[in-house]
């Protein structure tokens, strides 16, 4: 299945992003939420996708997560990004 991340933009909720994916011939928007928690001297970042994303990519949930995490960390993300 050909999957591309077409766009990532901030959503209304804090630390949330709308991610537009091209999946084969379809386009779908998924919500991702990122949390940063402190454990001792370390900060841990966790990114969660909505259940619909998890269901669709049950066997490869990292398919778009890597792109969302890079975006949240303000790393350069060139879009569209082919992810699977």
Backbone torsions as a table, in degrees:
resi	resn	phi	psi	omega
1	UNK	NA	130.4	179.2
2	UNK	-85.8	120.2	-178.7
3	UNK	-126.1	130.1	176.6
4	UNK	-130.7	143.1	170.3
5	UNK	-88.8	117.0	-177.8
6	UNK	-92.6	-36.3	179.0
7	UNK	-158.1	154.2	173.9
8	UNK	-135.4	127.2	177.6
9	UNK	-142.3	151.7	179.2
10	UNK	-61.1	142.8	176.2
11	UNK	-99.5	177.2	-178.6
12	UNK	-64.8	-41.1	-178.2
13	UNK	-71.6	146.4	179.5
14	UNK	-60.1	141.9	177.8
15	UNK	56.4	29.7	178.9
16	UNK	-118.6	150.6	-179.4
17	UNK	-137.1	144.6	172.1
18	UNK	-96.5	127.7	-179.0
19	UNK	-117.9	121.2	177.8
20	UNK	-94.1	119.2	179.5
21	UNK	-111.6	143.8	167.8
22	UNK	-101.1	118.3	-178.0
23	UNK	-121.0	103.0	-173.4
24	UNK	62.5	-119.0	179.7
25	UNK	-97.3	-2.9	-176.7
26	UNK	-101.6	159.1	171.1
27	UNK	-122.6	133.5	179.7
28	UNK	-138.4	147.6	177.6
29	UNK	-106.0	133.3	178.1
30	UNK	-124.8	147.5	177.2
31	UNK	-98.8	134.8	175.5
32	UNK	-124.1	141.5	177.8
33	UNK	-124.9	135.5	-178.9
34	UNK	-115.7	133.0	176.4
35	UNK	-116.5	143.5	172.5
36	UNK	-122.3	120.6	-179.7
37	UNK	-120.5	147.4	177.7
38	UNK	-98.1	129.2	174.9
39	UNK	-125.5	103.5	-174.3
40	UNK	62.9	-125.1	-179.3
41	UNK	-90.9	2.0	-174.4
42	UNK	-109.5	149.6	172.1
43	UNK	-106.9	129.5	178.4
44	UNK	-110.9	128.9	179.0
45	UNK	-104.6	129.5	178.5
46	UNK	-125.6	129.5	178.2
47	UNK	-114.9	128.9	-178.6
48	UNK	-115.9	140.0	175.0
49	UNK	-104.5	157.8	176.3
50	UNK	-64.2	154.7	-176.9
51	UNK	-55.6	-33.8	-179.8
52	UNK	-61.1	-39.1	176.4
53	UNK	-64.7	-46.0	-179.7
54	UNK	-60.7	-38.8	178.5
55	UNK	-66.9	-43.6	-177.2
56	UNK	-67.3	-40.9	-177.9
57	UNK	-108.2	40.3	-175.8
58	UNK	-49.9	-38.9	-174.8
59	UNK	-97.4	-0.2	178.0
60	UNK	-155.8	68.6	-175.4
61	UNK	-72.1	-11.8	179.1
62	UNK	-82.9	0.2	-174.5
63	UNK	-52.7	-42.8	179.0
64	UNK	-116.6	-16.4	-177.5
65	UNK	-55.9	-41.1	-178.7
66	UNK	-59.0	-38.0	179.5
67	UNK	-69.3	-42.8	-179.4
68	UNK	-64.0	-42.7	179.5
69	UNK	-63.0	-43.2	177.5
70	UNK	-60.2	-43.6	-180.0
71	UNK	-61.2	-46.7	-179.3
72	UNK	-61.3	-36.5	-180.0
73	UNK	-79.5	2.4	179.7
74	UNK	66.0	28.7	172.8
75	UNK	-81.6	157.7	-179.8
76	UNK	-69.9	126.9	177.1
77	UNK	-126.6	115.8	177.7
78	UNK	-90.1	123.2	-177.9
79	UNK	-111.4	145.0	1.9
80	UNK	-72.0	146.0	179.7
81	UNK	-112.8	119.1	177.5
82	UNK	-76.0	124.1	-174.9
83	UNK	-124.8	5.1	178.0
84	UNK	166.1	NA	NA
